[in-house]
Amino acid sequence: MALRKFVDRLTKPTEELDREQLEQWCSVRGLTSLDAIVMRTPVQVCGEVRSIRIVPRAGADALEATITDGHGVLTAVFLGRRKISGVSPGRRVLLEGVVTKDGPTKVMYNPLYEFA
């Protein structure tokens, strides 16, 4: 059995191993999975920042961080911000707020955040 796990680790793509580790990290915290979010209710989620971009919204810049937990994807939008110290791709975060839909995308506006 140990040999099989060793061979699996050597043959699996790095992205898949990273996703499995992220899923495990998030499941240990016992928070809502990103694919099981109920819209328009307060939730606590965790995940890893996949990407960051600055987008103009309503005449002001907004920082958009794409968060994944291995099960789903969420966009955290920080209105009026161009930069948040510590928020960078690969950083693990805990978010709290209300999730809505913007087209097919799940969006959380101005969430409370904590670095993990």
C-alpha positions as CSV (number, residue, x, y, z in Angstrom):
1,M,0.0,0.0,0.0
2,A,2.8,2.4,0.9
3,L,4.5,1.6,-2.4
4,R,1.3,2.5,-4.3
5,K,1.0,5.9,-2.6
6,F,4.6,6.6,-3.4
7,V,4.2,5.7,-7.1
8,D,1.0,7.8,-7.2
9,R,2.8,10.8,-5.8
10,L,5.5,10.4,-8.4
11,T,3.1,10.1,-11.3
12,K,0.4,12.6,-10.5
13,P,0.7,16.1,-11.9
14,T,1.8,18.8,-9.5
15,E,-1.4,20.7,-10.0
16,E,-3.5,17.8,-8.9
17,L,-1.3,17.2,-5.8
18,D,-1.6,20.9,-4.9
19,R,-5.4,20.8,-5.3
20,E,-5.7,17.8,-3.0
21,Q,-3.6,19.5,-0.4
22,L,-5.7,22.6,-0.6
23,E,-8.9,20.6,-0.3
24,Q,-7.5,18.9,2.8
25,W,-6.4,22.2,4.3
26,C,-9.9,23.7,3.8
27,S,-11.8,20.7,5.0
28,V,-9.9,20.6,8.3
29,R,-11.3,24.1,9.1
30,G,-14.9,22.9,8.7
31,L,-16.0,26.0,6.8
32,T,-18.5,26.0,3.8
33,S,-17.1,24.6,0.6
34,L,-17.2,27.1,-2.3
35,D,-19.4,24.7,-4.4
36,A,-21.9,24.4,-1.5
37,I,-22.5,28.1,-0.9
38,V,-26.1,29.3,-0.4
39,M,-26.5,32.7,-2.1
40,R,-27.3,35.8,-0.1
41,T,-26.6,34.3,3.3
42,P,-23.6,35.1,5.5
43,V,-20.9,32.5,5.1
44,Q,-17.3,31.8,6.1
45,V,-15.1,30.2,3.5
46,C,-11.4,29.6,3.0
47,G,-9.2,29.0,0.1
48,E,-6.1,30.2,-1.8
49,V,-5.7,33.3,-3.9
50,R,-5.4,32.2,-7.5
51,S,-5.1,35.5,-9.2
52,I,-5.5,39.3,-8.6
53,R,-6.6,42.1,-11.0
54,I,-7.6,45.7,-10.7
55,V,-10.9,46.5,-12.5
56,P,-12.8,49.8,-12.7
57,R,-16.3,49.5,-11.2
58,A,-18.7,52.5,-11.0
59,G,-15.9,55.0,-11.7
60,A,-13.5,53.7,-9.0
61,D,-10.9,51.0,-9.0
62,A,-11.7,47.6,-7.4
63,L,-9.3,44.8,-6.5
64,E,-10.6,41.4,-7.6
65,A,-9.1,38.3,-6.0
66,T,-10.0,34.9,-7.4
67,I,-10.2,32.4,-4.6
68,T,-10.3,28.6,-4.9
69,D,-10.6,25.8,-2.4
70,G,-10.2,22.9,-4.8
71,H,-14.0,22.4,-5.1
72,G,-15.1,25.8,-6.5
73,V,-14.1,29.4,-7.3
74,L,-15.2,32.7,-5.8
75,T,-14.3,36.3,-6.7
76,A,-13.6,38.5,-3.7
77,V,-14.1,42.2,-4.7
78,F,-12.6,45.0,-2.6
79,L,-14.2,48.2,-3.8
80,G,-12.1,51.3,-3.8
81,R,-8.8,49.4,-3.3
82,R,-5.9,49.0,-5.7
83,K,-3.8,47.0,-3.3
84,I,-4.1,45.0,-0.1
85,S,-0.9,44.2,1.7
86,G,-0.4,40.4,1.9
87,V,-3.0,39.5,-0.7
88,S,-1.0,37.8,-3.4
89,P,-1.3,34.7,-5.6
90,G,-0.7,31.5,-3.6
91,R,-1.7,33.1,-0.2
92,R,-4.3,31.2,1.8
93,V,-7.1,33.3,3.3
94,L,-10.3,33.0,5.3
95,L,-13.2,35.2,4.1
96,E,-16.5,36.1,5.7
97,G,-19.4,37.9,3.9
98,V,-22.4,37.5,1.7
99,V,-22.1,35.8,-1.7
100,T,-24.1,36.9,-4.7
101,K,-24.0,36.0,-8.4
102,D,-22.6,38.3,-11.1
103,G,-23.5,36.3,-14.2
104,P,-22.1,32.8,-13.8
105,T,-19.5,34.1,-11.2
106,K,-19.9,33.9,-7.4
107,V,-18.9,37.2,-5.9
108,M,-18.3,38.4,-2.4
109,Y,-18.1,42.2,-2.0
110,N,-15.8,43.7,0.6
111,P,-15.4,40.6,2.7
112,L,-13.8,40.4,6.1
113,Y,-10.5,38.6,5.5
114,E,-7.9,36.9,7.6
115,F,-4.6,35.4,6.4
116,A,-4.0,31.8,7.3
